[in-house]
Amino acid sequence: MRKLSMVVALAFASSANAQQFDGTWTGQTEKLSLRLTVTGAKARLEMTCVAGGYQGTADFSIGADGAVNAWVNFPNVLSARQQVTGTVQAIRVGGQCGSGIVTMTKKT
């Protein structure tokens, strides 16, 4: 019984920590625009290449610490996928539309 209560407590703590990132986050570079929507441990990232005019999305789970690791699919660019990593506050991108770290700001 003690082990079960410990597992339940850890699961609750993990879920509560993930909720600290709930909301909409945005970030932009010269060529990229990102919008991240977080609800609990679920996230949706929308990326737009301003220079190329193409868009991609990814639905994924974030870590309790805000870790991001996902592949964004760009359906209007044949076979284009881009991995994004980092955290909710700083997403690392790379690809045809530029690379680097995009600083994300939570919208109020």
C-alpha positions, 0 to 999 in steps of 0.5 A: 500500500505504501508503494502505491501511495508513493506512485500516486503522489509522484504522478500527481506531482509530475502532473502539477509541475507540468501545469505550470506551463499551461497557456499559449507561448509565442516566439519569433525570429527573422524567418520563423514564427512559433506558437506553442499551446500547452495544457497539462502535459499535452502541447501543440506547436505551430511553426510558420516560415515567414520567408518561405510561407510554409507552415507545420504543426506537431502534437506531443507531450512535454516533460514535467520540467517543460522539456520539448522534443518533437518532430514538426511536419510541414505538409505543404513541403514534400517530405519536410520534417524538422526536429525541435528540442529544448524547453517551453521557454527556449525552443531549438529549431533548425532547417531550411528557414533558419536555425537557433534558439527561439525565446518563447514568451507566455501570452497573458 
